Amino acid sequence: MKQSNRISNSRETSEFKLISTKLIRIYQKFISSQDSEVCNFTPSCSQFGMSAIQNFGVLQGVLLITDRLCRCNGAAKFHYPIDLQTGLSFDPIDHYSHQSLR
């Protein structure tokens, strides 16, 4: 019985991941493309969110996205290294680990 619960939970998690990433893709394709470039970070907040959900799951991913959106403002350039190619603040998902999120 525990085995079937794990499979069910895994399926639910995968479905939530799929839905979450699809919603981000819809945002990127239809909403973000209509705005001018307003994100202060590289990768963009939506790219960061997609990676966060794929790497950490929906719950931790949403928390990371929320944190990132709160930090996406003009002051970011004073607190993060600047990517020389884009001139934006550099904050990739690779800087986060499962260990640091516990």
MORA-V715792 format. One record per residue. N is the residue number from 1. RES is the residue in one small letter. PHI is phi in whole degrees, 0 to 359 (NA if undefined). PSI is psi in whole degrees, -180 to 180 (* if undefined). NEAR is the number of other C-alpha atoms within 12 Angstrom. Layout:
# MORA-V715792
((N RES PHI PSI NEAR) (N RES PHI PSI NEAR))
This chain:
# MORA-V715792
((1 m NA -39 7) (2 k 298 -36 8) (3 q 299 -44 9) (4 s 292 -34 10) (5 n 296 -41 12) (6 r 297 -44 12) (7 i 297 -44 13) (8 s 297 -46 14) (9 n 297 -39 14) (10 s 296 -42 16) (11 r 296 -44 14) (12 e 298 -44 16) (13 t 299 -44 21) (14 s 297 -40 20) (15 e 295 -42 18) (16 f 296 -41 21) (17 k 299 -46 28) (18 l 298 -47 19) (19 i 298 -45 19) (20 s 297 -45 27) (21 t 290 -34 28) (22 k 295 -40 19) (23 l 298 -40 19) (24 i 295 -42 28) (25 r 298 -40 20) (26 i 298 -45 16) (27 y 302 -48 20) (28 q 298 -41 22) (29 k 283 -42 15) (30 f 253 -27 12) (31 i 256 -55 15) (32 s 298 -35 19) (33 s 293 -19 14) (34 q 274 -21 11) (35 d 272 161 12) (36 s 283 170 9) (37 e 293 110 16) (38 v 242 -11 18) (39 c 287 136 29) (40 n 272 -2 32) (41 f 243 158 34) (42 t 232 129 30) (43 p 296 161 27) (44 s 300 162 28) (45 c 299 -36 37) (46 s 289 -38 38) (47 q 294 -42 28) (48 f 301 -46 36) (49 g 298 -43 39) (50 m 300 -48 34) (51 s 295 -39 30) (52 a 298 -45 36) (53 i 293 -43 33) (54 q 294 -37 28) (55 n 272 -32 24) (56 f 241 -5 29) (57 g 91 172 29) (58 v 293 -49 28) (59 l 298 -56 20) (60 q 294 -34 25) (61 g 299 -45 32) (62 v 296 -39 28) (63 l 296 -42 19) (64 l 295 -41 34) (65 i 297 -45 31) (66 t 300 -46 20) (67 d 300 -45 18) (68 r 297 -44 31) (69 l 297 -34 24) (70 c 292 -29 17) (71 r 270 -8 22) (72 c 277 86 29) (73 n 210 177 20) (74 g 299 -22 17) (75 a 281 -9 14) (76 a 303 -35 23) (77 k 296 -18 21) (78 f 271 -11 15) (79 h 241 -8 17) (80 y 228 153 22) (81 p 296 152 19) (82 i 264 131 20) (83 d 285 120 17) (84 l 294 -27 10) (85 q 285 -38 11) (86 t 255 -21 16) (87 g 76 11 17) (88 l 258 163 29) (89 s 292 137 29) (90 f 260 116 29) (91 d 212 75 32) (92 p 281 159 28) (93 i 296 -23 28) (94 d 298 -20 15) (95 h 282 -4 16) (96 y 250 146 20) (97 s 227 160 16) (98 h 300 -35 16) (99 q 296 -44 8) (100 s 287 -16 11) (101 l 268 1 16) (102 r 276 * 8))
